């Protein structure tokens, strides 16, 4: 059995997202799909999953054209997708989530819960997924939630499965488990499309690698023919330095001091539970951990976005625990939030408007009761050039930019001043290798300028590449502290709750 996308072209107003793209996948085959942000991968997969209709071209299974007008059509054709952001109802059980929208019923129309549980157990056992059908989703770790998404797809008898950035929120141990699951799917004859920004994973797992750039497929290679550097060059169109170059840190005075911080989450549970840490000028401290262990609430508390229940936060010796976001920003704290579209940008605003979001009330952008749009635009033009933001104009809506360029707009805005402290959460989530290279270099540059830098990332490779010291958060506490000589296994164990590192030794 063979799935083919032939001559797929998708034209949006002013944007050619896909330009005569061809892609095929056979049963029992894993094809990795790589490309920069804005290369057209998401558009192509949205066409495959029935969310977009192509301007021209067709999707075929065994040479038979498919009419895909909705995800329901794709599912009926045996095409499933495991999204990067899980589509689960937190308060439902595993079985309830799996059958949602396709509920098995008894003869009188009642829900057949027993049959649903049995189906989950059978699929879980067949593919070694090890999922309890009665478990509540919100009580499960991220890696198990992903398995539930896989069971949802398999329960609908998918023959082809698309994985969109499947390892972005997993620990190294969970990644190994995920690869074993994918190997089982392949052995069962499933065709798998694997979308990732992690080049090493593509080389490890794929049978073929397809690279897209600017809406076109520019190369198709076998893993044994290339390495990470060659893949990055094919994606970006130029050589990319994948190594973070930084001299040995020269830590100075303590800039950020956190003592016994307690922060509640939206459900009024302790997300940060008596946490203490320090960050000095001239060093990068990385916080590693599986998403959902209090990192989001910690960053929101440090930046004034969430009120703490207890503890003290000091910046250069000054108590800022109860300060507002603007007051903290005025003390030269740069904040790169974890969700650029939700918390970092106003999508219906232009690039210029987003560049001055944190300075519109200050001269020269402000004239008191009026905006000086000339000064605002001058600043935007300067930063777009300095930070290599790829945009046709500073007057276009920021929503039209790729994810990597949106992230560069935030970094440019936040770093364009004398920064005392950088707090960056998931600074390169979901962006391509070229943008990652650039943003990492700017973060290191801030450290070398004697800023204190606190990085929060679920990407362990990123934490290890950037950090002078590594702290691991687990259930709202520091589960270990490590220096740059630590191994991924040691840090990965601490991410799962095993004590380790400098504090435990």
Secondary structure, 3 states (H helix, E strand, C coil): CEEEEEEEEEEECCEEEEEEEEEEEECCCEEEEEECCCCCHHHHHHHHCCCCCCCEEEEEECCEECCCCCHHHHHHCCEEEECCCCCCCCCCEHHHHHHCCCCCECCCCCECHHHHHHHHHHHHHHCCCCCCCCCEHHHCCHHHHHHHHHHHHHHCCCCEEEEECCCCCCCHHHHHHHHHHHHHHHHCCCEEEEECCCHHHHHHHCCEEEEEECCEEEEEECHHHCCHHHHHHHHHCCCCCCCCCCCCCCCCCEEEEEEEEEEECCCCCEEEEEEEEEEECCCEEEEECCCCCCHHHHHHHHCCCCCCCEEEEEECCEECCCCCHHHHHHCCEEEECCCHHHHHCCCCCEHHHHHCCCCCCCCCCECCCCECHHHHHHHHHHHHHHCCCCCCCCCCEHHHCCHHHHHHHHHHHHHCCCCCEEEEECCCCCCCHHHHHHHHHHHHHHHHCCCEEEEECCCHHHHHHHCCEEEEEECCEEEEEEECCCCHHHHHHHHCCCCEECCCC
